Amino acid sequence: MNTATVVIALIVFAIVALTVVVALRERRARALAARLDTADAGSGTRDLADALREQSASRGEAGGSSWSAAGKNSAG
Protein backbone atom coordinates (compact mmCIF):
# COMPACT_ATOMS: atom_id res chain seq x y z
CA MET A 1 0.00 0.00 0.00
CA ASN A 2 1.24 3.41 -0.75
CA THR A 3 1.06 6.38 1.59
CA ALA A 4 -1.91 8.02 -0.13
CA THR A 5 -4.03 4.89 0.30
CA VAL A 6 -3.19 4.68 3.99
CA VAL A 7 -4.02 8.36 4.54
CA ILE A 8 -7.34 8.07 2.73
CA ALA A 9 -8.22 4.92 4.69
CA LEU A 10 -7.44 6.69 7.98
CA ILE A 11 -9.59 9.68 7.01
CA VAL A 12 -12.52 7.42 6.07
CA PHE A 13 -12.11 5.51 9.34
CA ALA A 14 -12.12 8.75 11.34
CA ILE A 15 -15.30 9.95 9.62
CA VAL A 16 -17.06 6.64 10.28
CA ALA A 17 -15.94 6.62 13.92
CA LEU A 18 -17.12 10.21 14.43
CA THR A 19 -20.49 9.38 12.89
CA VAL A 20 -20.93 6.41 15.24
CA VAL A 21 -19.99 8.50 18.29
CA VAL A 22 -22.45 11.25 17.38
CA ALA A 23 -25.25 8.75 16.70
CA LEU A 24 -24.68 7.01 20.04
CA ARG A 25 -24.63 10.33 21.89
CA GLU A 26 -27.94 11.40 20.34
CA ARG A 27 -29.48 8.01 21.11
CA ARG A 28 -28.36 8.22 24.73
CA ALA A 29 -29.72 11.77 25.06
CA ARG A 30 -33.11 10.72 23.65
CA ALA A 31 -33.26 7.73 26.01
CA LEU A 32 -32.47 9.96 28.99
CA ALA A 33 -35.11 12.49 27.96
CA ALA A 34 -37.71 9.74 27.56
CA ARG A 35 -36.83 8.35 30.99
CA LEU A 36 -37.15 11.80 32.54
CA ASP A 37 -40.54 12.27 30.88
CA THR A 38 -41.88 9.03 32.30
CA ALA A 39 -40.58 9.90 35.77
CA ASP A 40 -42.46 13.21 35.95
CA ALA A 41 -44.36 13.92 32.76
CA GLY A 42 -45.67 17.34 33.79
CA SER A 43 -42.42 18.98 34.84
CA GLY A 44 -40.94 19.70 31.41
CA THR A 45 -37.76 17.80 32.17
CA ARG A 46 -37.43 16.65 28.57
CA ASP A 47 -37.28 20.25 27.37
CA LEU A 48 -34.70 21.00 30.04
CA ALA A 49 -32.58 17.99 29.05
CA ASP A 50 -32.75 18.99 25.38
CA ALA A 51 -31.74 22.56 26.21
CA LEU A 52 -28.81 21.41 28.33
CA ARG A 53 -27.66 19.03 25.61
CA GLU A 54 -27.81 21.75 22.98
CA GLN A 55 -25.84 24.14 25.18
CA SER A 56 -23.10 21.58 25.74
CA ALA A 57 -22.65 20.98 22.00
CA SER A 58 -19.93 22.94 20.31
CA ARG A 59 -21.19 25.82 18.21
CA GLY A 60 -19.63 28.51 16.10
CA GLU A 61 -19.34 32.16 16.95
CA ALA A 62 -22.50 33.92 18.10
CA GLY A 63 -24.31 30.67 18.69
CA GLY A 64 -23.92 29.28 15.22
CA SER A 65 -24.63 32.29 13.03
CA SER A 66 -23.35 32.15 9.51
CA TRP A 67 -19.73 32.97 8.86
CA SER A 68 -18.45 35.63 6.55
CA ALA A 69 -14.95 36.44 5.39
CA ALA A 70 -11.95 36.90 7.70
CA GLY A 71 -13.35 34.87 10.62
CA LYS A 72 -16.12 37.32 11.40
CA ASN A 73 -19.72 36.30 11.75
CA SER A 74 -22.85 37.93 10.44
CA ALA A 75 -23.96 38.98 13.93
CA GLY A 76 -21.13 41.41 14.46
Jmol script that loads the backbone (N, CA, C; Angstrom):
load data "model"
ATOM      1  N   MET A   1       0.840  -1.185   0.000  1.00  0.00           N
ATOM      2  CA  MET A   1       0.000   0.000   0.000  1.00  0.00           C
ATOM      3  C   MET A   1       0.880   1.240   0.000  1.00  0.00           C
ATOM      4  N   ASN A   2       0.463   2.180  -0.750  1.00  0.00           N
ATOM      5  CA  ASN A   2       1.236   3.413  -0.748  1.00  0.00           C
ATOM      6  C   ASN A   2       0.692   4.363   0.307  1.00  0.00           C
ATOM      7  N   THR A   3       1.393   5.436   0.525  1.00  0.00           N
ATOM      8  CA  THR A   3       1.061   6.384   1.589  1.00  0.00           C
ATOM      9  C   THR A   3      -0.297   7.032   1.378  1.00  0.00           C
ATOM     10  N   ALA A   4      -0.626   7.367   0.151  1.00  0.00           N
ATOM     11  CA  ALA A   4      -1.908   8.016  -0.129  1.00  0.00           C
ATOM     12  C   ALA A   4      -3.077   7.111   0.241  1.00  0.00           C
ATOM     13  N   THR A   5      -2.966   5.831  -0.041  1.00  0.00           N
ATOM     14  CA  THR A   5      -4.030   4.886   0.296  1.00  0.00           C
ATOM     15  C   THR A   5      -4.215   4.792   1.810  1.00  0.00           C
ATOM     16  N   VAL A   6      -3.127   4.761   2.527  1.00  0.00           N
ATOM     17  CA  VAL A   6      -3.192   4.682   3.989  1.00  0.00           C
ATOM     18  C   VAL A   6      -3.832   5.944   4.564  1.00  0.00           C
ATOM     19  N   VAL A   7      -3.462   7.097   4.052  1.00  0.00           N
ATOM     20  CA  VAL A   7      -4.017   8.361   4.545  1.00  0.00           C
ATOM     21  C   VAL A   7      -5.511   8.428   4.259  1.00  0.00           C
ATOM     22  N   ILE A   8      -5.914   8.057   3.068  1.00  0.00           N
ATOM     23  CA  ILE A   8      -7.343   8.070   2.728  1.00  0.00           C
ATOM     24  C   ILE A   8      -8.115   7.091   3.595  1.00  0.00           C
ATOM     25  N   ALA A   9      -7.559   5.912   3.830  1.00  0.00           N
ATOM     26  CA  ALA A   9      -8.223   4.924   4.687  1.00  0.00           C
ATOM     27  C   ALA A   9      -8.373   5.454   6.109  1.00  0.00           C
ATOM     28  N   LEU A  10      -7.357   6.131   6.631  1.00  0.00           N
ATOM     29  CA  LEU A  10      -7.444   6.689   7.977  1.00  0.00           C
ATOM     30  C   LEU A  10      -8.494   7.795   8.059  1.00  0.00           C
ATOM     31  N   ILE A  11      -8.584   8.611   7.024  1.00  0.00           N
ATOM     32  CA  ILE A  11      -9.591   9.681   7.006  1.00  0.00           C
ATOM     33  C   ILE A  11     -10.990   9.086   6.975  1.00  0.00           C
ATOM     34  N   VAL A  12     -11.203   8.082   6.149  1.00  0.00           N
ATOM     35  CA  VAL A  12     -12.518   7.421   6.073  1.00  0.00           C
ATOM     36  C   VAL A  12     -12.848   6.777   7.411  1.00  0.00           C
ATOM     37  N   PHE A  13     -11.880   6.118   8.033  1.00  0.00           N
ATOM     38  CA  PHE A  13     -12.107   5.505   9.338  1.00  0.00           C
ATOM     39  C   PHE A  13     -12.479   6.548  10.385  1.00  0.00           C
ATOM     40  N   ALA A  14     -11.815   7.691  10.377  1.00  0.00           N
ATOM     41  CA  ALA A  14     -12.116   8.749  11.339  1.00  0.00           C
ATOM     42  C   ALA A  14     -13.526   9.292  11.135  1.00  0.00           C
ATOM     43  N   ILE A  15     -13.941   9.458   9.899  1.00  0.00           N
ATOM     44  CA  ILE A  15     -15.295   9.947   9.618  1.00  0.00           C
ATOM     45  C   ILE A  15     -16.335   8.954  10.098  1.00  0.00           C
ATOM     46  N   VAL A  16     -16.118   7.677   9.841  1.00  0.00           N
ATOM     47  CA  VAL A  16     -17.065   6.643  10.283  1.00  0.00           C
ATOM     48  C   VAL A  16     -17.120   6.599  11.807  1.00  0.00           C
ATOM     49  N   ALA A  17     -15.965   6.660  12.460  1.00  0.00           N
ATOM     50  CA  ALA A  17     -15.937   6.622  13.923  1.00  0.00           C
ATOM     51  C   ALA A  17     -16.655   7.827  14.519  1.00  0.00           C
ATOM     52  N   LEU A  18     -16.453   9.003  13.950  1.00  0.00           N
ATOM     53  CA  LEU A  18     -17.120  10.208  14.434  1.00  0.00           C
ATOM     54  C   LEU A  18     -18.635  10.108  14.260  1.00  0.00           C
ATOM     55  N   THR A  19     -19.061   9.559  13.138  1.00  0.00           N
ATOM     56  CA  THR A  19     -20.491   9.377  12.893  1.00  0.00           C
ATOM     57  C   THR A  19     -21.110   8.443  13.924  1.00  0.00           C
ATOM     58  N   VAL A  20     -20.430   7.364  14.241  1.00  0.00           N
ATOM     59  CA  VAL A  20     -20.931   6.410  15.239  1.00  0.00           C
ATOM     60  C   VAL A  20     -21.009   7.070  16.610  1.00  0.00           C
ATOM     61  N   VAL A  21     -20.003   7.829  16.985  1.00  0.00           N
ATOM     62  CA  VAL A  21     -19.994   8.498  18.290  1.00  0.00           C
ATOM     63  C   VAL A  21     -21.151   9.488  18.398  1.00  0.00           C
ATOM     64  N   VAL A  22     -21.365  10.275  17.362  1.00  0.00           N
ATOM     65  CA  VAL A  22     -22.455  11.254  17.376  1.00  0.00           C
ATOM     66  C   VAL A  22     -23.804  10.552  17.449  1.00  0.00           C
ATOM     67  N   ALA A  23     -23.975   9.486  16.689  1.00  0.00           N
ATOM     68  CA  ALA A  23     -25.246   8.754  16.701  1.00  0.00           C
ATOM     69  C   ALA A  23     -25.518   8.150  18.077  1.00  0.00           C
ATOM     70  N   LEU A  24     -24.502   7.588  18.699  1.00  0.00           N
ATOM     71  CA  LEU A  24     -24.685   7.008  20.037  1.00  0.00           C
ATOM     72  C   LEU A  24     -24.994   8.084  21.068  1.00  0.00           C
ATOM     73  N   ARG A  25     -24.361   9.235  20.944  1.00  0.00           N
ATOM     74  CA  ARG A  25     -24.627  10.331  21.887  1.00  0.00           C
ATOM     75  C   ARG A  25     -26.074  10.812  21.772  1.00  0.00           C
ATOM     76  N   GLU A  26     -26.551  10.971  20.544  1.00  0.00           N
ATOM     77  CA  GLU A  26     -27.937  11.400  20.338  1.00  0.00           C
ATOM     78  C   GLU A  26     -28.915  10.349  20.865  1.00  0.00           C
ATOM     79  N   ARG A  27     -28.612   9.086  20.629  1.00  0.00           N
ATOM     80  CA  ARG A  27     -29.484   8.006  21.106  1.00  0.00           C
ATOM     81  C   ARG A  27     -29.554   8.001  22.636  1.00  0.00           C
ATOM     82  N   ARG A  28     -28.392   8.193  23.268  1.00  0.00           N
ATOM     83  CA  ARG A  28     -28.359   8.220  24.734  1.00  0.00           C
ATOM     84  C   ARG A  28     -29.130   9.424  25.273  1.00  0.00           C
ATOM     85  N   ALA A  29     -29.001  10.568  24.614  1.00  0.00           N
ATOM     86  CA  ALA A  29     -29.716  11.768  25.057  1.00  0.00           C
ATOM     87  C   ALA A  29     -31.226  11.583  24.922  1.00  0.00           C
ATOM     88  N   ARG A  30     -31.672  10.974  23.817  1.00  0.00           N
ATOM     89  CA  ARG A  30     -33.112  10.724  23.650  1.00  0.00           C
ATOM     90  C   ARG A  30     -33.630   9.743  24.693  1.00  0.00           C
ATOM     91  N   ALA A  31     -32.842   8.708  25.002  1.00  0.00           N
ATOM     92  CA  ALA A  31     -33.258   7.734  26.010  1.00  0.00           C
ATOM     93  C   ALA A  31     -33.364   8.392  27.385  1.00  0.00           C
ATOM     94  N   LEU A  32     -32.415   9.255  27.718  1.00  0.00           N
ATOM     95  CA  LEU A  32     -32.467   9.963  28.995  1.00  0.00           C
ATOM     96  C   LEU A  32     -33.678  10.877  29.062  1.00  0.00           C
ATOM     97  N   ALA A  33     -33.947  11.594  27.977  1.00  0.00           N
ATOM     98  CA  ALA A  33     -35.106  12.491  27.958  1.00  0.00           C
ATOM     99  C   ALA A  33     -36.408  11.705  28.099  1.00  0.00           C
ATOM    100  N   ALA A  34     -36.503  10.569  27.449  1.00  0.00           N
ATOM    101  CA  ALA A  34     -37.709   9.741  27.561  1.00  0.00           C
ATOM    102  C   ALA A  34     -37.876   9.222  28.983  1.00  0.00           C
ATOM    103  N   ARG A  35     -36.774   8.828  29.612  1.00  0.00           N
ATOM    104  CA  ARG A  35     -36.833   8.349  30.992  1.00  0.00           C
ATOM    105  C   ARG A  35     -37.261   9.460  31.942  1.00  0.00           C
ATOM    106  N   LEU A  36     -36.761  10.664  31.714  1.00  0.00           N
ATOM    107  CA  LEU A  36     -37.149  11.799  32.545  1.00  0.00           C
ATOM    108  C   LEU A  36     -38.628  12.129  32.360  1.00  0.00           C
ATOM    109  N   ASP A  37     -39.119  12.022  31.131  1.00  0.00           N
ATOM    110  CA  ASP A  37     -40.541  12.275  30.876  1.00  0.00           C
ATOM    111  C   ASP A  37     -41.428  11.292  31.612  1.00  0.00           C
ATOM    112  N   THR A  38     -41.050  10.021  31.626  1.00  0.00           N
ATOM    113  CA  THR A  38     -41.884   9.031  32.302  1.00  0.00           C
ATOM    114  C   THR A  38     -41.824   9.188  33.814  1.00  0.00           C
ATOM    115  N   ALA A  39     -40.716   9.715  34.326  1.00  0.00           N
ATOM    116  CA  ALA A  39     -40.580   9.903  35.769  1.00  0.00           C
ATOM    117  C   ALA A  39     -41.513  10.998  36.273  1.00  0.00           C
ATOM    118  N   ASP A  40     -41.617  12.099  35.545  1.00  0.00           N
ATOM    119  CA  ASP A  40     -42.461  13.212  35.949  1.00  0.00           C
ATOM    120  C   ASP A  40     -42.901  13.951  34.691  1.00  0.00           C
ATOM    121  N   ALA A  41     -43.950  13.452  34.089  1.00  0.00           N
ATOM    122  CA  ALA A  41     -44.360  13.918  32.759  1.00  0.00           C
ATOM    123  C   ALA A  41     -44.734  15.396  32.723  1.00  0.00           C
ATOM    124  N   GLY A  42     -45.204  15.967  33.811  1.00  0.00           N
ATOM    125  CA  GLY A  42     -45.669  17.343  33.787  1.00  0.00           C
ATOM    126  C   GLY A  42     -44.627  18.395  34.085  1.00  0.00           C
ATOM    127  N   SER A  43     -43.398  17.987  34.378  1.00  0.00           N
ATOM    128  CA  SER A  43     -42.422  18.976  34.845  1.00  0.00           C
ATOM    129  C   SER A  43     -41.593  19.605  33.738  1.00  0.00           C
ATOM    130  N   GLY A  44     -41.717  19.131  32.518  1.00  0.00           N
ATOM    131  CA  GLY A  44     -40.944  19.701  31.414  1.00  0.00           C
ATOM    132  C   GLY A  44     -39.482  19.323  31.446  1.00  0.00           C
ATOM    133  N   THR A  45     -39.162  18.190  32.058  1.00  0.00           N
ATOM    134  CA  THR A  45     -37.758  17.802  32.168  1.00  0.00           C
ATOM    135  C   THR A  45     -37.155  17.434  30.828  1.00  0.00           C
ATOM    136  N   ARG A  46     -37.969  16.981  29.894  1.00  0.00           N
ATOM    137  CA  ARG A  46     -37.425  16.653  28.575  1.00  0.00           C
ATOM    138  C   ARG A  46     -36.927  17.922  27.882  1.00  0.00           C
ATOM    139  N   ASP A  47     -37.714  18.993  27.970  1.00  0.00           N
ATOM    140  CA  ASP A  47     -37.276  20.255  27.366  1.00  0.00           C
ATOM    141  C   ASP A  47     -35.986  20.749  28.026  1.00  0.00           C
ATOM    142  N   LEU A  48     -35.898  20.588  29.332  1.00  0.00           N
ATOM    143  CA  LEU A  48     -34.697  20.999  30.043  1.00  0.00           C
ATOM    144  C   LEU A  48     -33.493  20.166  29.593  1.00  0.00           C
ATOM    145  N   ALA A  49     -33.670  18.860  29.479  1.00  0.00           N
ATOM    146  CA  ALA A  49     -32.578  17.988  29.051  1.00  0.00           C
ATOM    147  C   ALA A  49     -32.140  18.329  27.631  1.00  0.00           C
ATOM    148  N   ASP A  50     -33.085  18.601  26.750  1.00  0.00           N
ATOM    149  CA  ASP A  50     -32.746  18.987  25.382  1.00  0.00           C
ATOM    150  C   ASP A  50     -31.982  20.311  25.355  1.00  0.00           C
ATOM    151  N   ALA A  51     -32.417  21.265  26.165  1.00  0.00           N
ATOM    152  CA  ALA A  51     -31.745  22.563  26.208  1.00  0.00           C
ATOM    153  C   ALA A  51     -30.321  22.418  26.737  1.00  0.00           C
ATOM    154  N   LEU A  52     -30.146  21.614  27.778  1.00  0.00           N
ATOM    155  CA  LEU A  52     -28.808  21.414  28.332  1.00  0.00           C
ATOM    156  C   LEU A  52     -27.904  20.714  27.331  1.00  0.00           C
ATOM    157  N   ARG A  53     -28.449  19.748  26.606  1.00  0.00           N
ATOM    158  CA  ARG A  53     -27.661  19.028  25.609  1.00  0.00           C
ATOM    159  C   ARG A  53     -27.235  19.961  24.483  1.00  0.00           C
ATOM    160  N   GLU A  54     -28.137  20.822  24.048  1.00  0.00           N
ATOM    161  CA  GLU A  54     -27.807  21.754  22.977  1.00  0.00           C
ATOM    162  C   GLU A  54     -26.753  22.765  23.424  1.00  0.00           C
ATOM    163  N   GLN A  55     -26.821  23.187  24.680  1.00  0.00           N
ATOM    164  CA  GLN A  55     -25.840  24.144  25.180  1.00  0.00           C
ATOM    165  C   GLN A  55     -24.461  23.520  25.285  1.00  0.00           C
ATOM    166  N   SER A  56     -24.406  22.222  25.575  1.00  0.00           N
ATOM    167  CA  SER A  56     -23.104  21.579  25.737  1.00  0.00           C
ATOM    168  C   SER A  56     -22.458  21.262  24.404  1.00  0.00           C
ATOM    169  N   ALA A  57     -23.216  21.263  23.325  1.00  0.00           N
ATOM    170  CA  ALA A  57     -22.650  20.984  22.001  1.00  0.00           C
ATOM    171  C   ALA A  57     -21.806  22.160  21.547  1.00  0.00           C
ATOM    172  N   SER A  58     -20.767  21.859  20.794  1.00  0.00           N
ATOM    173  CA  SER A  58     -19.928  22.942  20.308  1.00  0.00           C
ATOM    174  C   SER A  58     -20.641  23.679  19.185  1.00  0.00           C
ATOM    175  N   ARG A  59     -20.563  24.995  19.235  1.00  0.00           N
ATOM    176  CA  ARG A  59     -21.194  25.815  18.209  1.00  0.00           C
ATOM    177  C   ARG A  59     -20.200  26.855  17.745  1.00  0.00           C
ATOM    178  N   GLY A  60     -20.502  27.464  16.644  1.00  0.00           N
ATOM    179  CA  GLY A  60     -19.630  28.509  16.101  1.00  0.00           C
ATOM    180  C   GLY A  60     -19.822  29.817  16.831  1.00  0.00           C
ATOM    181  N   GLU A  61     -19.210  30.846  16.332  1.00  0.00           N
ATOM    182  CA  GLU A  61     -19.337  32.159  16.953  1.00  0.00           C
ATOM    183  C   GLU A  61     -20.793  32.608  16.960  1.00  0.00           C
ATOM    184  N   ALA A  62     -21.162  33.356  17.949  1.00  0.00           N
ATOM    185  CA  ALA A  62     -22.503  33.922  18.102  1.00  0.00           C
ATOM    186  C   ALA A  62     -23.579  32.854  18.029  1.00  0.00           C
ATOM    187  N   GLY A  63     -23.293  31.710  18.625  1.00  0.00           N
ATOM    188  CA  GLY A  63     -24.308  30.670  18.693  1.00  0.00           C
ATOM    189  C   GLY A  63     -24.638  30.047  17.360  1.00  0.00           C
ATOM    190  N   GLY A  64     -23.708  29.978  16.471  1.00  0.00           N
ATOM    191  CA  GLY A  64     -23.918  29.283  15.220  1.00  0.00           C
ATOM    192  C   GLY A  64     -24.397  30.154  14.080  1.00  0.00           C
ATOM    193  N   SER A  65     -24.221  31.467  14.171  1.00  0.00           N
ATOM    194  CA  SER A  65     -24.626  32.292  13.034  1.00  0.00           C
ATOM    195  C   SER A  65     -23.693  32.023  11.858  1.00  0.00           C
ATOM    196  N   SER A  66     -24.129  32.451  10.706  1.00  0.00           N
ATOM    197  CA  SER A  66     -23.350  32.153   9.513  1.00  0.00           C
ATOM    198  C   SER A  66     -22.050  32.947   9.499  1.00  0.00           C
ATOM    199  N   TRP A  67     -21.061  32.365   8.895  1.00  0.00           N
ATOM    200  CA  TRP A  67     -19.731  32.969   8.855  1.00  0.00           C
ATOM    201  C   TRP A  67     -19.571  33.801   7.596  1.00  0.00           C
ATOM    202  N   SER A  68     -18.831  34.853   7.728  1.00  0.00           N
ATOM    203  CA  SER A  68     -18.453  35.628   6.554  1.00  0.00           C
ATOM    204  C   SER A  68     -16.936  35.633   6.453  1.00  0.00           C
ATOM    205  N   ALA A  69     -16.386  36.433   5.622  1.00  0.00           N
ATOM    206  CA  ALA A  69     -14.946  36.438   5.390  1.00  0.00           C
ATOM    207  C   ALA A  69     -14.167  36.880   6.615  1.00  0.00           C
ATOM    208  N   ALA A  70     -12.919  36.473   6.689  1.00  0.00           N
ATOM    209  CA  ALA A  70     -11.945  36.903   7.702  1.00  0.00           C
ATOM    210  C   ALA A  70     -12.334  36.500   9.116  1.00  0.00           C
ATOM    211  N   GLY A  71     -13.044  35.377   9.296  1.00  0.00           N
ATOM    212  CA  GLY A  71     -13.351  34.868  10.615  1.00  0.00           C
ATOM    213  C   GLY A  71     -14.379  35.646  11.370  1.00  0.00           C
ATOM    214  N   LYS A  72     -15.056  36.549  10.752  1.00  0.00           N
ATOM    215  CA  LYS A  72     -16.117  37.324  11.403  1.00  0.00           C
ATOM    216  C   LYS A  72     -17.439  36.609  11.154  1.00  0.00           C
ATOM    217  N   ASN A  73     -18.406  36.880  12.003  1.00  0.00           N
ATOM    218  CA  ASN A  73     -19.717  36.298  11.755  1.00  0.00           C
ATOM    219  C   ASN A  73     -20.700  37.388  11.373  1.00  0.00           C
ATOM    220  N   SER A  74     -21.863  36.961  10.938  1.00  0.00           N
ATOM    221  CA  SER A  74     -22.845  37.925  10.444  1.00  0.00           C
ATOM    222  C   SER A  74     -23.505  38.720  11.566  1.00  0.00           C
ATOM    223  N   ALA A  75     -23.329  38.281  12.811  1.00  0.00           N
ATOM    224  CA  ALA A  75     -23.963  38.982  13.929  1.00  0.00           C
ATOM    225  C   ALA A  75     -23.156  40.218  14.341  1.00  0.00           C
ATOM    226  N   GLY A  76     -21.917  40.304  13.952  1.00  0.00           N
ATOM    227  CA  GLY A  76     -21.126  41.413  14.460  1.00  0.00           C
ATOM    228  C   GLY A  76     -20.363  42.109  13.484  1.00  0.00           C
TER     229      GLY A  76
END
end "model"
wireframe off; spacefill off
backbone 0.3
color backbone group
